[in-house]
Amino acid sequence: MRLIIENNSQEVARWAADYIIRAINRKAAVTDAPFVLGLPTGSTPLDTYAELIRRHKAGEVSFNNFINFKMD
C-alpha cells in the first residue's frame, strides 16, 4: 500500500489528477486500446473530478478512448 499525504483536499485532487492523467497519456502513447478506470462515487472524489475536467479543458488529457465504471 502507498500512502500519499497532502496538506488539503485541493492538493490531493491535483496529485490524483496528475497520476490519472499520466497513466492515460502513457497508455495512449503505446496503444489504441481504451484506458479503463474504476471511479468511486460519493463526495470524496469530487475535487479530483473537477481537476480532471479543468485539465481536460486545458488540453492536457483526452477522454476519447476512455472507459470508466463506477465502483459503488
GROMACS elastic network, one bead per residue, 0.5 to 0.9 nm:
[ bonds ]
;  ai    aj funct       b0    kb
    4    12     6  0.82356   500
    4    15     6  0.88116   500
    5     8     6  0.88450   500
    5    12     6  0.77983   500
    6     9     6  0.76065   500
    6    10     6  0.87508   500
    6    11     6  0.59040   500
    6    12     6  0.58060   500
    6    15     6  0.85277   500
    7    10     6  0.83740   500
    7    11     6  0.65579   500
    7    12     6  0.78094   500
    8    11     6  0.55195   500
    8    12     6  0.64684   500
    8    13     6  0.88186   500
    9    13     6  0.60712   500
    9    14     6  0.86365   500
    9    47     6  0.71812   500
    9    48     6  0.87065   500
   10    14     6  0.62358   500
   10    15     6  0.86280   500
   10    47     6  0.66379   500
   10    48     6  0.79473   500
   10    51     6  0.86594   500
   11    14     6  0.50876   500
   11    15     6  0.61313   500
   11    16     6  0.85429   500
   12    15     6  0.51110   500
   12    16     6  0.60656   500
   12    17     6  0.84583   500
   12    47     6  0.83602   500
   12    48     6  0.75581   500
   13    16     6  0.51770   500
   13    17     6  0.59727   500
   13    18     6  0.84563   500
   13    45     6  0.76765   500
   13    46     6  0.83933   500
   13    47     6  0.54440   500
   13    49     6  0.78018   500
   13    50     6  0.82664   500
   13    51     6  0.64648   500
   13    52     6  0.86217   500
   14    17     6  0.50974   500
   14    18     6  0.60054   500
   14    19     6  0.85453   500
   14    47     6  0.84538   500
   14    48     6  0.67331   500
   14    51     6  0.64824   500
   14    52     6  0.84830   500
   15    18     6  0.51447   500
   15    19     6  0.62259   500
   15    20     6  0.87330   500
   15    48     6  0.85075   500
   16    19     6  0.50822   500
   16    20     6  0.62010   500
   16    21     6  0.85354   500
   16    48     6  0.64246   500
   16    51     6  0.89227   500
   16    52     6  0.89885   500
   17    20     6  0.51342   500
   17    21     6  0.59379   500
   17    22     6  0.84235   500
   17    48     6  0.59231   500
   17    49     6  0.77357   500
   17    51     6  0.63205   500
   17    52     6  0.56555   500
   17    55     6  0.83741   500
   18    21     6  0.51837   500
   18    22     6  0.60262   500
   18    23     6  0.85851   500
   18    52     6  0.85199   500
   19    22     6  0.53081   500
   19    23     6  0.63411   500
   19    24     6  0.87831   500
   20    23     6  0.51802   500
   20    24     6  0.62053   500
   20    25     6  0.86331   500
   20    37     6  0.88832   500
   20    52     6  0.85225   500
   21    24     6  0.50806   500
   21    25     6  0.60205   500
   21    26     6  0.83772   500
   21    52     6  0.79120   500
   21    55     6  0.87912   500
   21    60     6  0.78057   500
   21    61     6  0.62238   500
   21    62     6  0.88306   500
   22    25     6  0.52232   500
   22    26     6  0.59192   500
   22    27     6  0.85616   500
   22    61     6  0.87627   500
   23    26     6  0.51629   500
   23    27     6  0.62452   500
   23    28     6  0.85894   500
   23    35     6  0.85133   500
   24    27     6  0.53965   500
   24    28     6  0.61719   500
   24    29     6  0.87383   500
   24    35     6  0.62519   500
   24    36     6  0.89117   500
   24    61     6  0.76262   500
   24    62     6  0.82642   500
   24    63     6  0.84868   500
   24    66     6  0.81542   500
   25    28     6  0.50017   500
   25    29     6  0.61823   500
   25    60     6  0.89555   500
   25    61     6  0.69822   500
   25    62     6  0.82342   500
   26    29     6  0.52890   500
   26    30     6  0.69759   500
   27    30     6  0.55174   500
   27    31     6  0.60907   500
   27    32     6  0.81354   500
   27    33     6  0.81125   500
   27    34     6  0.84176   500
   27    35     6  0.70245   500
   28    31     6  0.55049   500
   28    32     6  0.62928   500
   28    33     6  0.77585   500
   28    34     6  0.80307   500
   28    35     6  0.78157   500
   28    65     6  0.81866   500
   29    32     6  0.82605   500
   30    33     6  0.89659   500
   31    34     6  0.82036   500
   32    35     6  0.88644   500
   32    65     6  0.76589   500
   33    65     6  0.74150   500
   33    66     6  0.88873   500
   34    64     6  0.85847   500
   34    66     6  0.52178   500
   34    67     6  0.64682   500
   35    63     6  0.87390   500
   35    65     6  0.64100   500
   35    67     6  0.60111   500
   35    68     6  0.81746   500
   36    65     6  0.89160   500
   36    66     6  0.60680   500
   36    68     6  0.55467   500
   36    69     6  0.79484   500
   37    66     6  0.78853   500
   37    67     6  0.64306   500
   37    69     6  0.65931   500
   37    70     6  0.87605   500
   38    67     6  0.86083   500
   38    68     6  0.55313   500
   38    70     6  0.57511   500
   38    71     6  0.60456   500
   39    45     6  0.84941   500
   39    68     6  0.66786   500
   39    69     6  0.60703   500
   39    71     6  0.58953   500
   39    72     6  0.85783   500
   40    44     6  0.83767   500
   40    45     6  0.69890   500
   40    69     6  0.85125   500
   40    70     6  0.56914   500
   40    71     6  0.51808   500
   40    72     6  0.63485   500
   41    44     6  0.77665   500
   41    45     6  0.71909   500
   41    46     6  0.85402   500
   41    70     6  0.64578   500
   41    71     6  0.69231   500
   41    72     6  0.60831   500
   42    45     6  0.69486   500
   42    46     6  0.76472   500
   42    72     6  0.85583   500
   43    46     6  0.54385   500
   43    47     6  0.84088   500
   44    47     6  0.74782   500
   44    48     6  0.85081   500
   45    48     6  0.52597   500
   45    49     6  0.62863   500
   45    50     6  0.87515   500
   46    49     6  0.50341   500
   46    50     6  0.61477   500
   46    51     6  0.86032   500
   47    50     6  0.50342   500
   47    51     6  0.61956   500
   47    52     6  0.86484   500
   48    51     6  0.50395   500
   48    52     6  0.61958   500
   48    53     6  0.86431   500
   49    52     6  0.50142   500
   49    53     6  0.62004   500
   49    54     6  0.86077   500
   50    53     6  0.50934   500
   50    54     6  0.61795   500
   50    55     6  0.86385   500
   51    54     6  0.50084   500
   51    55     6  0.61095   500
   51    56     6  0.84796   500
   52    55     6  0.51273   500
   52    56     6  0.60292   500
   52    57     6  0.86151   500
   52    61     6  0.81952   500
   53    56     6  0.50239   500
   53    57     6  0.62277   500
   53    58     6  0.86101   500
   54    57     6  0.52129   500
   54    58     6  0.63010   500
   54    59     6  0.88497   500
   55    59     6  0.63533   500
   55    60     6  0.54108   500
   55    61     6  0.65830   500
   56    59     6  0.50850   500
   56    60     6  0.55777   500
   56    61     6  0.50230   500
   56    62     6  0.62444   500
   56    63     6  0.78596   500
   57    60     6  0.76040   500
   57    61     6  0.82959   500
   58    61     6  0.80698   500
   59    62     6  0.71879   500
   62    65     6  0.75012   500
   62    66     6  0.81061   500
   63    66     6  0.50220   500
   63    67     6  0.82130   500
   64    67     6  0.88122   500
